[in-house]
Amino acid sequence: MDRVNVGVIVTDSKGKFVENLHQQDFQVFDNNTPQPITDFASIDVPGQVLMMVEAGPAVYLLQDSHLFVADALLGGLAPGDRVAIVCYSAAPSPLLEFTTDKAATQAALDQIQFNLGFGSLNLSSSVNTLLDWLAPVAGKKTIVLVSTGVDTSTQDAMRGALARLQTGEVRILAVSMSGPLRNGTKGSKQQIQQTQQTFEQADAWLKQLADSTGGRAYFPENAKAFQEAYRQIAQLVRHEYSLAFAPPVADGAAHSIEVRMRAASSVSKDKASDYHVDHRRSYIAPKP
């Protein structure tokens, strides 16, 4: 590994995306030591978006609530952004290779077959597989994870996925599908409590996966809220800068990453401290 890629999203104190930034507006630190930025790509550079959609029994009746408003995501992306589709339950199944054809993407979403009676939802092991698939893909990479967050993967797979996301270059933007399922009152009080506890654990896991990459998690409760989440995700994808630096040492260890704004031509001194910067927080240095 001769370079470390860092996707960066900058928002101001009102949550508005900051555009027209340049390489000199950023500072990158490796284990608190400043590093020269070797590569920089503005927000105009196309992104690679992999939609990872849970297709298990819990969402069998929610098809109309989440997928069919994905036009808010597809329509909000830049024309040059490429999208691929994968669905998963026990394992991931590719449905569409990366394409700029948004109509083909929507058609692939419409064709997803949901499983009514299959109970395995191996989220983490599927993420691990997708990270392998994405490794050779160049450019800015985002997984839009549309999932309940329920994970039947082994603990080893869960720990492994989290560790790879924490030190990798793929951003997770998660959309929970469990909102419309939470209002049910069928079953005993104990069953309802167990269901709520399962969803709370799933929410926490989705948030942890997203946070580990500098991403975000959304928890919509109806079709309109799903649409707004997709709209925001499209804006996040469109407003990601890409920075890179050379690893200063080859020690095979985990290194922290911090990206700061500096007062430069594009960023006034007063505003720089008010900006919020989202990015990955670590990486694994090459071995000696």
C-alpha positions as CSV (number, residue, x, y, z in Angstrom):
1,M,0.0,0.0,0.0
2,D,1.7,3.2,-1.2
3,R,-1.2,5.6,-0.3
4,V,-4.0,6.0,2.2
5,N,-7.3,7.2,0.7
6,V,-9.6,9.3,2.9
7,G,-13.1,10.3,1.9
8,V,-14.1,13.6,3.5
9,I,-17.5,15.4,3.9
10,V,-17.5,18.9,5.2
11,T,-20.6,20.7,6.6
12,D,-21.0,24.0,8.3
13,S,-22.7,24.9,11.6
14,K,-26.1,24.7,9.9
15,G,-25.4,21.3,8.4
16,K,-25.0,22.7,4.9
17,F,-22.4,21.0,2.7
18,V,-19.3,23.1,2.0
19,E,-18.4,23.2,-1.6
20,N,-15.5,24.7,-3.7
21,L,-12.8,23.5,-1.3
22,H,-9.2,22.8,-2.5
23,Q,-6.3,20.7,-1.4
24,Q,-4.7,23.5,0.6
25,D,-7.9,23.9,2.7
26,F,-7.2,20.5,4.4
27,Q,-4.7,19.1,6.8
28,V,-4.2,15.4,7.4
29,F,-2.6,13.9,10.5
30,D,-1.3,10.4,11.0
31,N,-1.0,9.5,14.7
32,N,-1.2,13.3,15.3
33,T,1.7,14.0,12.9
34,P,0.9,16.2,9.9
35,Q,1.3,14.5,6.5
36,P,1.6,16.0,3.0
37,I,-1.5,15.4,0.9
38,T,-0.4,13.5,-2.2
39,D,-3.7,13.3,-4.1
40,F,-6.9,15.3,-4.0
41,A,-10.2,14.9,-5.8
42,S,-13.0,17.5,-5.6
43,I,-16.6,16.7,-5.1
44,D,-17.0,16.7,-8.9
45,V,-15.2,13.4,-9.3
46,P,-17.8,10.6,-9.8
47,G,-18.5,8.2,-6.9
48,Q,-19.1,4.4,-6.8
49,V,-22.3,3.5,-4.9
50,L,-23.1,-0.1,-4.0
51,M,-26.6,-0.5,-2.7
52,M,-26.7,-3.5,-0.4
53,V,-30.4,-4.5,0.3
54,E,-31.6,-6.9,2.9
55,A,-34.0,-9.4,1.2
56,G,-35.1,-11.5,4.2
57,P,-38.5,-12.3,5.8
58,A,-38.7,-9.3,8.0
59,V,-39.0,-7.0,5.1
60,Y,-41.2,-9.1,2.8
61,L,-44.2,-6.8,3.3
62,L,-42.1,-3.6,3.3
63,Q,-41.2,-3.5,-0.4
64,D,-43.3,-0.5,-1.2
65,S,-42.1,1.4,1.9
66,H,-38.4,1.6,1.0
67,L,-37.2,0.4,-2.4
68,F,-39.8,2.1,-4.6
69,V,-38.9,5.6,-3.4
70,A,-35.2,5.0,-4.2
71,D,-35.7,7.4,-7.1
72,A,-34.9,10.1,-4.5
73,L,-31.4,8.5,-4.3
74,L,-30.9,7.7,-7.9
75,G,-32.3,11.1,-9.1
76,G,-30.1,13.0,-6.6
77,L,-26.8,11.4,-7.7
78,A,-24.6,13.0,-10.3
79,P,-24.9,11.7,-13.9
80,G,-21.4,10.2,-13.7
81,D,-21.9,8.4,-10.4
82,R,-22.0,4.6,-10.9
83,V,-24.4,2.4,-8.9
84,A,-24.4,-1.4,-8.4
85,I,-27.0,-3.5,-6.6
86,V,-26.5,-6.5,-4.3
87,C,-29.2,-8.1,-2.2
88,Y,-28.4,-10.4,0.8
89,S,-29.9,-12.7,3.3
90,A,-27.7,-15.7,4.1
91,A,-25.1,-14.4,1.6
92,P,-24.8,-11.5,-0.9
93,S,-26.2,-12.0,-4.4
94,P,-25.1,-9.4,-7.1
95,L,-28.0,-8.1,-9.2
96,L,-26.4,-5.3,-11.2
97,E,-22.8,-4.3,-12.0
98,F,-21.7,-0.7,-11.6
99,T,-23.4,1.5,-14.2
100,T,-24.3,5.1,-14.7
101,D,-27.7,4.0,-16.1
102,K,-30.0,5.0,-13.3
103,A,-33.1,3.6,-15.1
104,A,-31.4,0.2,-15.2
105,T,-30.6,0.5,-11.5
106,Q,-34.2,1.2,-10.6
107,A,-35.3,-1.8,-12.7
108,A,-32.9,-4.0,-10.8
109,L,-34.3,-2.8,-7.5
110,D,-37.8,-3.6,-8.7
111,Q,-36.8,-7.2,-9.5
112,I,-35.5,-8.1,-6.0
113,Q,-37.1,-11.3,-4.7
114,F,-37.8,-11.1,-1.0
115,N,-37.7,-14.3,1.0
116,L,-40.8,-15.0,3.2
117,G,-39.6,-18.0,5.0
118,F,-35.8,-17.8,5.2
119,G,-34.4,-16.7,8.5
120,S,-30.6,-16.1,8.1
121,L,-29.6,-12.5,7.8
122,N,-25.8,-12.7,7.7
123,L,-25.1,-8.9,7.5
124,S,-21.5,-8.9,8.7
125,S,-20.3,-11.8,6.7
126,S,-22.0,-10.3,3.6
127,V,-20.2,-6.9,4.3
128,N,-16.9,-8.8,4.4
129,T,-17.6,-10.3,1.0
130,L,-18.6,-6.9,-0.4
131,L,-15.4,-5.4,0.9
132,D,-13.5,-8.0,-1.0
133,W,-15.5,-7.2,-4.2
134,L,-14.9,-3.5,-3.8
135,A,-11.1,-3.7,-3.1
136,P,-10.1,-3.4,-6.8
137,V,-12.7,-0.7,-7.6
138,A,-11.0,2.7,-7.9
139,G,-12.4,6.0,-6.7
140,K,-14.7,7.1,-4.0
141,K,-16.7,4.1,-2.6
142,T,-19.9,4.1,-0.7
143,I,-22.1,1.2,0.5
144,V,-25.7,2.3,0.9
145,L,-26.9,-0.4,3.4
146,V,-30.7,-0.8,3.4
147,S,-31.3,-3.2,6.2
148,T,-33.1,-3.9,9.5
149,G,-29.7,-4.3,11.1
150,V,-30.5,-7.8,12.4
151,D,-27.4,-9.9,12.0
152,T,-27.1,-13.7,12.4
153,S,-23.4,-13.7,11.5
154,T,-20.9,-15.2,13.9
155,Q,-19.2,-13.0,16.4
156,D,-15.9,-13.4,14.5
157,A,-17.6,-12.2,11.3
158,M,-19.1,-9.2,13.1
159,R,-15.7,-8.2,14.7
160,G,-13.9,-8.8,11.4
161,A,-16.3,-6.6,9.4
162,L,-16.2,-3.8,12.0
163,A,-12.4,-3.9,12.1
164,R,-12.1,-3.8,8.3
165,L,-14.6,-0.9,8.0
166,Q,-12.7,1.1,10.7
167,T,-9.4,0.8,8.8
168,G,-10.8,0.7,5.2
169,E,-11.7,3.3,2.6
170,V,-15.4,2.4,2.1
171,R,-18.1,4.6,3.6
172,I,-21.3,3.1,5.0
173,L,-24.5,5.0,4.8
174,A,-27.2,2.9,6.5
175,V,-31.0,3.1,6.2
176,S,-32.9,1.1,8.7
177,M,-36.0,-0.7,7.4
178,S,-37.3,-1.7,10.8
179,G,-39.3,1.5,11.5
180,P,-42.6,0.4,10.0
181,L,-42.2,-3.0,11.8
182,R,-42.1,-1.5,15.3
183,N,-45.7,-0.6,15.7
184,G,-47.1,-4.1,15.9
185,T,-49.0,-5.2,19.0
186,K,-49.5,-8.9,18.2
187,G,-48.1,-11.5,20.6
188,S,-47.6,-11.5,24.3
189,K,-46.1,-8.6,26.2
190,Q,-42.9,-10.6,26.5
191,Q,-42.8,-11.2,22.8
192,I,-43.3,-7.6,22.0
193,Q,-40.6,-6.6,24.5
194,Q,-38.2,-9.1,22.9
195,T,-39.0,-7.7,19.4
196,Q,-38.3,-4.2,20.6
197,Q,-35.0,-5.3,22.2
198,T,-34.0,-7.0,18.9
199,F,-34.6,-3.8,17.0
200,E,-32.8,-1.7,19.5
201,Q,-29.7,-3.9,19.2
202,A,-30.0,-3.8,15.4
203,D,-30.2,0.0,15.4
204,A,-27.1,0.2,17.6
205,W,-25.3,-2.2,15.2
206,L,-26.2,-0.2,12.1
207,K,-25.1,3.0,13.8
208,Q,-21.8,1.4,14.8
209,L,-21.1,0.1,11.3
210,A,-21.8,3.6,9.8
211,D,-19.9,5.5,12.4
212,S,-16.8,3.4,12.0
213,T,-16.5,4.7,8.5
214,G,-17.3,8.3,9.1
215,G,-20.8,7.6,7.6
216,R,-24.3,8.1,8.9
217,A,-27.3,6.0,9.8
218,Y,-31.0,6.9,9.2
219,F,-34.0,5.4,10.9
220,P,-37.1,6.4,8.8
221,E,-40.6,5.3,9.9
222,N,-42.6,5.8,6.7
223,A,-42.2,6.1,2.9
224,K,-41.8,9.9,3.0
225,A,-39.1,9.6,5.6
226,F,-37.3,6.9,3.5
227,Q,-37.4,9.3,0.5
228,E,-35.9,12.1,2.6
229,A,-33.1,9.7,3.8
230,Y,-32.3,8.7,0.3
231,R,-32.2,12.4,-0.8
232,Q,-29.8,13.2,2.0
233,I,-27.6,10.2,1.1
234,A,-27.4,11.3,-2.6
235,Q,-26.2,14.7,-1.3
236,L,-23.6,13.1,0.9
237,V,-22.3,11.1,-2.1
238,R,-22.2,14.1,-4.2
239,H,-20.3,16.2,-1.6
240,E,-17.4,13.9,-0.8
241,Y,-13.9,15.1,-1.3
242,S,-11.1,12.5,-1.6
243,L,-7.7,12.9,-0.1
244,A,-4.7,10.7,0.0
245,F,-1.3,10.6,1.8
246,A,1.6,8.2,1.8
247,P,2.0,6.0,5.0
248,P,4.9,7.5,6.9
249,V,6.1,4.2,8.3
250,A,5.7,0.5,7.4
251,D,5.0,-1.0,10.8
252,G,1.9,-3.1,10.2
253,A,0.1,-1.3,13.0
254,A,-3.2,0.6,13.3
255,H,-2.7,4.4,12.8
256,S,-5.2,7.1,13.6
257,I,-6.3,9.6,10.9
258,E,-7.5,13.1,11.5
259,V,-8.5,15.6,8.9
260,R,-8.7,19.3,9.9
261,M,-9.7,22.5,8.1
262,R,-7.1,25.2,7.8
263,A,-7.7,28.9,7.2
264,A,-6.9,29.4,3.5
265,S,-8.3,31.2,0.5
266,S,-11.5,29.2,0.5
267,V,-12.0,29.0,4.3
268,S,-12.1,32.0,6.5
269,K,-10.4,31.7,9.9
270,D,-13.8,32.4,11.6
271,K,-15.6,29.7,9.7
272,A,-13.0,26.9,9.7
273,S,-13.5,26.1,13.4
274,D,-17.3,25.8,12.8
275,Y,-17.0,23.2,10.1
276,H,-17.7,19.6,10.9
277,V,-15.5,17.0,9.1
278,D,-16.7,13.4,8.6
279,H,-14.0,10.8,7.5
280,R,-12.6,7.4,8.4
281,R,-10.6,7.4,11.6
282,S,-7.8,4.8,11.1
283,Y,-6.0,2.5,8.8
284,I,-3.5,-0.4,8.9
285,A,0.0,0.6,7.8
286,P,1.9,-1.7,5.5
287,K,4.0,-4.4,7.1
288,P,7.8,-3.9,7.3
